[in-house]
Amino acid sequence: MSGDARKTAEGLSYLSGFGNEHGSEAVPGALPHGRNAPQRAPLGLYAEQLSGSAFTEPRASNRRSWLYRIRPSAAHPAFTRADNGTLRTAPFTESVPDPNRLRWNPLPEPPAGTDFLAGLWTLGGNGDAAQRTGIAVHLYHANSSMERVFSDADGELLIVPERGGLLLRTEFGLLHVEPGQVALIPRGVRFRVELLDTAPEGGRSRGARGYVCENYGAPFQLPDLGPIGANGLANARDFLAPVAAYEDVEGPVEVVNKFCGNLWTATYDHSPLDVVAWHGNHVPYIYDLHRFNVIGSISYDHPDPSIFTVLTSPSDTPGLAGVDFVVFAPRWLVGEDTFRPPYFHRNVMSEYMGLIEGAYDAKAEGFVPGGGSLHNMMSAHGPDQETFDRASTAELKPQKIDDGLAFMFETRWPVTATAQAARAEHLQRGYDDVWQGLGRHFRATD
């Protein structure tokens, strides 16, 4: 049931500064002015506020949007429990945190008819969804568009496509997201995922595949720039919000709600994607990772990967994020007398890394698009032997890194792998071997 999405303009609109108030209407006059909830909303609509933060949080961190819709969200039947499938939620208690370095190949092909929700497969996470702390790392592999509508009360969803475009039909309008872009669905926002890549006649579609960070904590925001100054990293003007669009659909629609780790389902007699106008800052958006303004060294040494932070979810300790979303975008390397790939290190943060396209400059093989690696806190990692040998003897002329796009979910707490991830057929059992050729080169004199 894709329905008829009605709107006054095609495409997307620019957010007026990341996190600032924004608005859109699909029918002229649907958006009231001067009052959020007038005695009678325009055009016979219902006024409804969607709050993504507590009412009394500081103005700078308060998230809410006013929705002007055909029916209020309160008009629905009771929800009943549904099968969680391969979706898991914190606290992750079926396993213990593992200090070993882990790496997975891409998810296997799903059964025919698998939509985005059924195709979500939880790798692991931390924290407690009910306490609004921590994250979950999911992967998805779908070959069918959703007929149902989904919302997540546990956290916001950062969707990172790796294969196949997605059309996200949200309460706020339409978002078209392709590999190389990311989409953010705020906590509690209803949406449906439709696949954009269809099979040629007589052929078979490879479907859509990618990664999801479910953030239970504070909403993602742009990181502070500190000494970098006013410009650099992700620019607020490059985040795009949907133009208002609505479905005026009568008839049975399944709505699935994720609440405290479990899926609940109800059958509505209308589409809940019936918002005709909206304004606020609790809104979905997309961002093109190729627009990231990379900062790097122009003298020597390899800066810390924090300079690649796109979005951050702050915690109660300044600078210690619940989760950072980091992208290793195309960039120039010009450092002199410098080992240019990521250095060997151990980190108080835990890192899940995925690959969207191409290759990653710290690994020669085994790390492929759609796959991922987990290096928990203080787990030693870095380049493999082939990369180390090549980088140690390379001629250090200016070098453009433009054949890959990798990302990282970096979190302050250890990531506990789910039992299904620890036992998965696509887990690489020999991952440690990539470092075994790093032999002794020490000499008492140079």
C-alpha positions as CSV (number, residue, x, y, z in Angstrom):
1,M,0.0,0.0,0.0
2,S,2.1,2.9,-1.2
3,G,-0.8,5.3,-1.4
4,D,-0.9,8.7,-3.0
5,A,1.5,11.1,-1.5
6,R,0.2,14.6,-2.2
7,K,2.4,17.7,-2.0
8,T,2.8,21.1,-3.4
9,A,6.5,20.8,-4.4
10,E,8.9,18.1,-5.5
11,G,12.1,17.3,-3.7
12,L,13.5,18.5,-0.5
13,S,14.0,21.8,1.4
14,Y,17.0,23.1,3.2
15,L,16.9,23.1,6.9
16,S,17.3,26.7,8.1
17,G,20.3,25.7,10.2
18,F,20.7,22.3,11.7
19,G,18.2,21.9,14.6
20,N,16.4,25.2,14.0
21,E,12.7,25.7,13.4
22,H,11.5,24.7,9.9
23,G,8.1,24.2,8.3
24,S,6.3,23.1,5.2
25,E,2.7,22.7,4.0
26,A,1.3,20.5,1.3
27,V,-1.8,22.6,0.8
28,P,-1.6,26.4,0.9
29,G,-3.1,27.7,4.2
30,A,-2.7,24.5,6.1
31,L,0.0,25.9,8.3
32,P,-1.4,28.3,10.9
33,H,0.5,31.4,11.8
34,G,0.7,33.1,15.2
35,R,-0.7,30.2,17.1
36,N,0.4,26.5,17.2
37,A,-3.0,25.2,18.2
38,P,-5.7,27.6,17.3
39,Q,-9.3,26.9,18.4
40,R,-9.9,25.6,14.9
41,A,-6.9,24.4,12.9
42,P,-7.0,25.4,9.2
43,L,-8.8,23.2,6.6
44,G,-10.4,21.1,9.3
45,L,-7.1,19.6,10.4
46,Y,-6.1,18.4,13.9
47,A,-3.2,20.2,15.6
48,E,-0.8,17.7,17.4
49,Q,2.6,18.2,19.0
50,L,5.3,15.5,18.7
51,S,7.9,15.9,21.4
52,G,11.3,14.4,21.0
53,S,12.6,15.9,24.3
54,A,11.1,16.7,27.7
55,F,9.2,20.0,27.8
56,T,11.6,21.6,30.2
57,E,14.9,20.8,28.5
58,P,17.0,23.9,27.6
59,R,15.8,25.7,24.5
60,A,19.0,24.7,22.6
61,S,18.3,21.0,23.1
62,N,14.5,21.0,23.0
63,R,13.1,19.0,20.1
64,R,9.5,19.2,19.1
65,S,7.3,19.6,16.0
66,W,3.7,20.7,15.4
67,L,1.8,18.4,13.0
68,Y,-1.5,19.4,11.3
69,R,-3.1,16.2,10.2
70,I,-6.3,14.7,8.9
71,R,-6.8,12.5,12.0
72,P,-5.0,12.7,15.3
73,S,-2.6,10.0,16.3
74,A,-4.8,9.1,19.2
75,A,-7.4,7.6,16.9
76,H,-6.1,4.1,16.7
77,P,-7.0,0.6,18.1
78,A,-5.0,-1.3,20.7
79,F,-1.6,-2.7,19.9
80,T,-0.7,-6.4,20.3
81,R,2.7,-8.0,20.5
82,A,4.4,-9.0,17.2
83,D,7.3,-11.3,16.5
84,N,10.7,-9.4,16.9
85,G,12.4,-11.5,14.2
86,T,16.1,-10.8,14.2
87,L,15.7,-7.4,15.8
88,R,17.2,-7.0,19.3
89,T,17.4,-4.2,21.9
90,A,19.5,-3.1,24.8
91,P,20.2,-4.2,27.4
92,F,22.1,-7.0,25.6
93,T,22.2,-9.8,28.2
94,E,22.3,-13.0,26.0
95,S,26.1,-12.6,25.6
96,V,29.0,-10.9,27.4
97,P,31.1,-8.0,26.0
98,D,34.0,-9.6,24.0
99,P,37.5,-8.0,23.9
100,N,38.3,-9.9,20.7
101,R,38.4,-8.1,17.4
102,L,35.5,-9.2,15.2
103,R,34.7,-8.8,11.6
104,W,31.7,-9.9,9.5
105,N,31.0,-10.4,5.7
106,P,27.8,-8.8,4.4
107,L,24.5,-10.3,5.4
108,P,23.3,-13.3,3.3
109,E,20.5,-12.9,0.8
110,P,17.1,-12.7,2.6
111,P,14.1,-14.8,1.7
112,A,11.8,-13.3,-1.0
113,G,9.3,-10.8,0.3
114,T,11.6,-9.4,3.1
115,D,10.9,-5.7,3.7
116,F,13.1,-3.2,5.6
117,L,11.7,-4.0,9.0
118,A,11.8,-7.8,8.6
119,G,15.4,-7.4,7.2
120,L,16.7,-5.6,10.2
121,W,19.4,-7.8,11.9
122,T,20.9,-6.7,15.2
123,L,24.7,-7.1,15.5
124,G,24.9,-5.7,19.0
125,G,24.9,-2.6,21.2
126,N,25.1,-1.2,24.7
127,G,23.2,0.7,27.3
128,D,19.5,0.4,28.0
129,A,16.7,1.5,25.7
130,A,14.3,2.1,28.6
131,Q,16.8,4.3,30.3
132,R,17.6,6.2,27.0
133,T,21.3,5.3,27.0
134,G,23.5,3.6,24.5
135,I,23.0,2.4,20.9
136,A,22.2,-0.7,18.8
137,V,24.0,-1.5,15.6
138,H,21.7,-3.1,13.0
139,L,22.2,-4.2,9.4
140,Y,19.4,-4.5,6.9
141,H,18.9,-6.5,3.7
142,A,15.5,-6.2,2.0
143,N,14.1,-7.2,-1.4
144,S,10.6,-5.9,-1.0
145,S,9.0,-2.5,-0.3
146,M,7.1,-2.1,3.0
147,E,3.3,-2.2,2.9
148,R,3.2,-1.4,6.7
149,V,4.2,1.7,8.6
150,F,6.8,1.6,11.4
151,S,7.8,3.9,14.3
152,D,10.5,3.5,16.9
153,A,9.8,4.8,20.4
154,D,13.1,3.6,21.7
155,G,15.4,5.9,19.7
156,E,16.2,7.7,16.5
157,L,17.4,5.7,13.5
158,L,20.4,6.8,11.4
159,I,20.1,4.8,8.1
160,V,23.3,4.3,6.1
161,P,22.5,2.7,2.7
162,E,25.3,0.6,1.1
163,R,23.4,-1.0,-1.8
164,G,20.1,0.3,-3.4
165,G,18.2,3.5,-3.0
166,L,15.4,3.9,-0.5
167,L,12.2,6.1,-0.6
168,L,11.3,6.9,3.0
169,R,7.6,8.0,3.3
170,T,7.5,9.8,6.6
171,E,4.8,11.8,8.4
172,F,6.7,14.9,7.3
173,G,7.1,14.0,3.6
174,L,9.3,12.0,1.3
175,L,13.0,11.4,1.7
176,H,15.0,9.8,-1.2
177,V,18.3,8.4,0.1
178,E,21.0,6.7,-1.9
179,P,24.3,5.0,-1.0
180,G,26.7,7.8,-0.1
181,Q,23.9,9.6,1.8
182,V,22.5,9.0,5.2
183,A,18.9,9.5,6.5
184,L,17.8,10.3,10.1
185,I,14.4,9.3,11.3
186,P,13.7,10.9,14.8
187,R,12.3,9.0,17.7
188,G,8.6,8.2,17.3
189,V,8.2,9.4,13.7
190,R,6.2,7.0,11.6
191,F,7.6,6.0,8.2
192,R,7.5,3.4,5.5
193,V,10.5,2.2,3.4
194,E,10.1,1.6,-0.3
195,L,12.9,0.2,-2.5
196,L,13.9,2.3,-5.5
197,D,16.0,-0.2,-7.4
198,T,13.7,-2.7,-9.2
199,A,14.8,-5.7,-11.2
200,P,15.0,-5.5,-14.9
201,E,12.3,-7.4,-16.7
202,G,12.9,-11.1,-16.2
203,G,15.8,-10.4,-13.9
204,R,16.2,-10.4,-10.1
205,S,16.8,-7.4,-8.0
206,R,19.7,-7.5,-5.5
207,G,17.5,-5.5,-3.1
208,A,18.7,-2.9,-0.7
209,R,21.3,-3.3,2.0
210,G,22.9,-1.1,4.6
211,Y,23.5,-0.2,8.2
212,V,21.5,1.4,11.0
213,C,22.5,3.1,14.2
214,E,19.6,3.1,16.7
215,N,20.5,5.9,19.1
216,Y,18.7,5.6,22.4
217,G,20.4,8.7,23.9
218,A,20.4,12.4,23.2
219,P,19.5,13.2,19.6
220,F,22.4,13.5,17.1
221,Q,23.7,17.1,16.6
222,L,26.6,18.7,14.9
223,P,29.8,18.5,16.9
224,D,31.4,21.6,18.3
225,L,34.3,22.8,16.2
226,G,36.6,24.2,18.9
227,P,39.9,25.5,17.5
228,I,38.7,24.6,13.9
229,G,36.6,27.7,14.0
230,A,33.4,28.5,12.2
231,N,33.8,26.4,9.1
232,G,34.6,22.7,8.4
233,L,33.2,19.2,8.8
234,A,29.5,19.0,8.1
235,N,27.8,22.2,7.1
236,A,24.4,22.8,8.6
237,R,23.0,24.1,5.3
238,D,23.7,20.7,3.7
239,F,21.1,18.8,5.8
240,L,17.8,18.5,3.8
241,A,14.3,18.1,5.3
242,P,11.3,16.8,3.4
243,V,8.6,18.9,1.8
244,A,5.2,18.2,3.4
245,A,3.3,15.4,1.7
246,Y,0.4,13.4,3.0
247,E,-1.5,10.2,2.3
248,D,-5.3,10.5,2.3
249,V,-5.9,6.8,2.4
250,E,-8.9,5.0,3.9
251,G,-8.7,1.3,4.6
252,P,-6.7,-1.1,6.7
253,V,-3.1,-0.2,7.3
254,E,-0.7,-2.2,9.6
255,V,1.3,0.1,12.0
256,V,4.2,-1.5,13.9
257,N,5.6,0.3,17.0
258,K,8.9,-0.6,18.6
259,F,8.5,0.0,22.3
260,C,11.1,-1.0,25.0
261,G,12.6,-3.6,22.7
262,N,9.5,-5.3,21.4
263,L,7.4,-4.9,18.3
264,W,3.7,-4.2,18.7
265,T,1.2,-4.1,15.9
266,A,-2.2,-2.6,15.2
267,T,-4.4,-2.2,12.2
268,Y,-5.6,1.3,11.5
269,D,-8.5,2.2,9.3
270,H,-6.5,4.9,7.6
271,S,-2.9,5.8,6.8
272,P,-1.2,7.6,9.7
273,L,1.1,9.4,7.2
274,D,-1.7,12.1,6.9
275,V,0.2,15.2,8.0
276,V,-0.8,18.1,5.7
277,A,1.5,20.7,7.2
278,W,4.2,20.8,9.9
279,H,6.7,23.1,11.6
280,G,9.4,22.4,14.3
281,N,12.8,20.9,14.7
282,H,12.0,17.3,15.5
283,V,12.2,16.4,11.8
284,P,13.7,13.7,9.5
285,Y,16.5,14.7,7.2
286,I,19.1,13.4,4.8
287,Y,22.8,14.4,4.3
288,D,25.2,13.7,1.5
289,L,28.5,12.3,2.9
290,H,30.3,13.6,-0.1
291,R,29.6,17.2,1.1
292,F,31.6,16.6,4.2
293,N,34.4,19.2,4.4
294,V,37.4,17.1,5.5
295,I,40.0,18.7,7.8
296,G,43.5,17.2,7.9
297,S,47.2,17.8,8.5
298,I,49.1,19.8,6.0
299,S,52.5,19.3,7.7
300,Y,53.1,16.0,9.4
301,D,51.5,13.3,11.5
302,H,48.1,11.7,11.2
303,P,45.3,13.6,13.1
304,D,42.9,11.7,15.4
305,P,39.8,10.3,13.6
306,S,37.6,12.7,15.7
307,I,38.2,15.2,12.9
308,F,35.9,13.1,10.7
309,T,32.9,13.4,13.0
310,V,29.7,14.2,11.1
311,L,27.2,13.9,14.0
312,T,27.5,13.4,17.8
313,S,25.1,12.3,20.5
314,P,26.4,14.0,23.6
315,S,26.5,12.4,27.1
316,D,26.7,13.8,30.6
317,T,30.5,14.1,30.2
318,P,31.6,16.8,27.8
319,G,33.4,15.4,24.8
320,L,32.6,11.8,25.7
321,A,29.8,10.9,23.3
322,G,27.1,8.3,23.6
323,V,27.8,7.7,20.0
324,D,29.7,9.6,17.2
325,F,29.0,9.1,13.5
326,V,32.3,9.4,11.7
327,V,32.9,9.3,7.9
328,F,36.2,8.6,6.1
329,A,35.4,10.6,3.0
330,P,37.5,11.3,-0.1
331,R,40.5,13.5,0.9
332,W,44.1,14.5,0.1
333,L,47.0,13.2,2.2
334,V,50.1,15.5,2.1
335,G,51.8,14.8,5.5
336,E,55.6,14.7,5.2
337,D,57.6,12.0,7.1
338,T,54.3,10.5,8.1
339,F,52.8,7.0,8.3
340,R,49.6,8.0,6.5
341,P,47.1,5.2,7.1
342,P,45.3,5.1,10.4
343,Y,47.9,4.4,13.1
344,F,48.0,1.4,15.5
345,H,46.0,2.2,18.5
346,R,43.9,1.2,21.5
347,N,41.0,3.4,22.4
348,V,38.7,4.0,25.4
349,M,35.9,4.2,22.9
350,S,34.4,1.2,21.1
351,E,34.3,1.3,17.3
352,Y,32.0,-0.4,14.8
353,M,33.1,0.3,11.2
354,G,31.3,-0.3,8.0
355,L,32.2,0.2,4.3
356,I,29.8,1.9,1.9
357,E,31.9,1.7,-1.3
358,G,35.3,0.9,-2.6
359,A,38.1,-0.1,-0.2
360,Y,39.5,1.2,3.1
361,D,43.0,2.4,3.2
362,A,44.0,0.5,6.4
363,K,43.0,-3.0,5.1
364,A,44.3,-4.8,2.1
365,E,41.4,-7.4,1.9
366,G,38.6,-8.9,3.9
367,F,36.9,-5.6,4.7
368,V,34.2,-5.3,2.0
369,P,31.1,-3.1,1.3
370,G,28.2,-4.4,3.4
371,G,30.5,-6.0,5.9
372,G,31.8,-4.5,9.2
373,S,34.3,-4.8,12.1
374,L,33.9,-4.3,15.8
375,H,36.9,-3.2,17.9
376,N,35.8,-2.8,21.5
377,M,37.4,-0.5,24.0
378,M,41.2,-1.1,24.4
379,S,41.2,-3.8,21.7
380,A,44.4,-3.2,19.8
381,H,44.0,-2.6,16.0
382,G,45.4,-0.8,13.0
383,P,46.7,-1.6,9.5
384,D,47.4,-5.1,8.4
385,Q,50.8,-6.3,7.3
386,E,50.4,-5.5,3.6
387,T,49.2,-2.0,4.4
388,F,52.0,-1.4,6.9
389,D,54.7,-2.5,4.5
390,R,53.4,-0.5,1.7
391,A,52.9,2.7,3.7
392,S,56.3,2.4,5.4
393,T,58.2,2.6,2.2
394,A,55.8,4.7,0.0
395,E,57.0,7.8,-1.8
396,L,55.3,10.6,0.2
397,K,54.0,12.8,-2.6
398,P,50.4,14.3,-2.4
399,Q,47.9,11.4,-2.6
400,K,44.2,11.6,-3.2
401,I,42.1,9.0,-1.3
402,D,38.9,8.8,-3.4
403,D,38.3,5.1,-4.0
404,G,36.4,4.4,-0.9
405,L,33.8,5.6,1.6
406,A,33.9,4.1,5.1
407,F,32.1,5.1,8.3
408,M,32.2,4.4,12.0
409,F,29.8,4.3,14.9
410,E,32.0,5.2,17.9
411,T,30.6,4.8,21.4
412,R,31.7,5.3,25.0
413,W,30.5,1.9,26.1
414,P,31.6,-1.6,25.0
415,V,29.4,-3.1,22.3
416,T,28.0,-6.5,23.2
417,A,27.5,-8.7,20.2
418,T,24.2,-10.5,20.0
419,A,24.1,-14.3,20.1
420,Q,23.1,-14.4,16.4
421,A,26.1,-12.2,15.5
422,A,28.5,-14.3,17.6
423,R,27.4,-17.5,15.8
424,A,26.7,-16.0,12.4
425,E,28.0,-17.9,9.3
426,H,29.2,-14.7,7.9
427,L,31.5,-14.0,10.9
428,Q,35.1,-14.1,9.8
429,R,36.7,-16.6,12.1
430,G,40.3,-15.8,11.0
431,Y,40.2,-12.0,11.4
432,D,43.1,-12.0,13.9
433,D,45.3,-13.4,11.1
434,V,45.6,-10.0,9.3
435,W,48.0,-8.9,12.0
436,Q,50.0,-12.1,12.4
437,G,52.6,-11.1,9.8
438,L,53.7,-8.0,11.7
439,G,57.1,-9.3,12.7
440,R,60.1,-7.9,14.6
441,H,62.1,-5.1,13.0
442,F,63.9,-3.7,16.1
443,R,67.5,-2.8,15.9
444,A,69.5,-1.5,18.9
445,T,71.1,1.1,16.6
446,D,69.7,2.8,13.5
